[in-house]
Amino acid sequence: MKRSFVLSAAMLMLAGCMSNQQASRTAAPAAAPLPDITIYHLEGRRSERIVWLMEELQLPYQLEFKRGDILGSMATIKTINPGMPVAPTVKYGDQVIVESGAIIETILNRHAPGKLQPALDSPDYPYHLIWIHYAEGSLAARLFQDYRVWRVQPPKQRSPLVDSEQVVQFAEDYLGKHPWFGGAEFSAADIMMKFPLDVATGLNIVDGGPFPNVAAWKAKIEARPAYQRMRAKARPDGLVGSPPALPQHAPAGPRNSSPPSQ
Ligand SMILES: N[C@@H](CCC(=O)N[C@@H](CS)C(=O)NCC(=O)O)C(=O)O
């Protein structure tokens, strides 16, 4: 009894010296064999997340898109996935799967256990999961909502109901205290967050100036070899067929001065 206490105390101390992801690697189950993976892609769009994930993990995959031809790439996706033709669409063995977050979690949990996510018992784990879901659930949803409204009817003054700044500010504040959206270490949450944060400034939905932590994080991301390999393979000619950027912003109106719209 006494000996096993000493042993577990020693193991705890050892785990304390390891990073969150190392600790989870120690306990991780064996990786399942990877089925054939084909990523159906549109240049500059969310399917880059899956290419980047596979490059980070150094796992094999096929990449399908028609270079410089977004409509042609989309026509291919429609033949594979007529019910929900979106990028990413992924052929995973004999299954066709969508939703970048679900695709990433499937690949990580089955085929790369312990990698690119904090250990389940790490304090970083809930934050990692928040950003995995926030990327689509709150951030991309609000950015595109504002973008579409703005294009139909540009406001003279930023409405308090236009809240893209607020959703980007939440990310900015977190990055003021943590180096990555995964917390102490880079994780799949960072992969999820890059696309909407690029859209936010790239389409001029928010100005980049007030978000220096996000800008510094993007620079760190863009220096990663796996990110650069993804760009070379999945976006060889730069952005193709991007929607038009908004004009310079109308001045911000008073924030939080109206009751929530929903
Ligand atoms: N929540 C989905 C969004 C997928 C999505 O809307 N992808 C865009 C490209 S970035 C698309 O295929 N749009 C085409 C369309 O909606 O017709 C995900 O994260 O995978």
The ligand as a MOL file (V3000), in Angstrom:
LIG
                    3D

  0  0  0     0  0            999 V3000
M  V30 BEGIN CTAB
M  V30 COUNTS 20 19 0 0 0
M  V30 BEGIN ATOM
M  V30 1 N -19.5960 24.5100 -40.7010 0
M  V30 2 C -19.0700 23.9490 -41.9260 0
M  V30 3 C -19.1400 25.0290 -42.9970 0
M  V30 4 C -18.8040 24.5190 -44.3930 0
M  V30 5 C -18.9640 25.6190 -45.4370 0
M  V30 6 O -19.9310 26.4150 -45.4170 0
M  V30 7 N -18.0080 25.6840 -46.3570 0
M  V30 8 C -18.0650 26.7050 -47.3930 0
M  V30 9 C -16.6770 27.0040 -47.9090 0
M  V30 10 S -15.6880 27.8130 -46.7100 0
M  V30 11 C -18.8490 26.1960 -48.5590 0
M  V30 12 O -18.6570 25.0850 -49.0040 0
M  V30 13 N -19.7350 27.0390 -49.0700 0
M  V30 14 C -20.4650 26.7090 -50.2350 0
M  V30 15 C -21.9250 26.8810 -50.0500 0
M  V30 16 O -22.3500 27.0860 -48.9080 0
M  V30 17 O -22.6270 26.8070 -51.0560 0
M  V30 18 C -17.6520 23.4530 -41.6790 0
M  V30 19 O -17.0150 23.9200 -40.7140 0
M  V30 20 O -17.1760 22.5690 -42.3980 0
M  V30 END ATOM
M  V30 BEGIN BOND
M  V30 1 1 1 2
M  V30 2 1 2 3
M  V30 3 1 2 18
M  V30 4 1 3 4
M  V30 5 1 4 5
M  V30 6 2 5 6
M  V30 7 1 5 7
M  V30 8 1 7 8
M  V30 9 1 8 9
M  V30 10 1 8 11
M  V30 11 1 9 10
M  V30 12 2 11 12
M  V30 13 1 11 13
M  V30 14 1 13 14
M  V30 15 1 14 15
M  V30 16 2 15 16
M  V30 17 1 15 17
M  V30 18 2 18 19
M  V30 19 1 18 20
M  V30 END BOND
M  V30 END CTAB
M  END
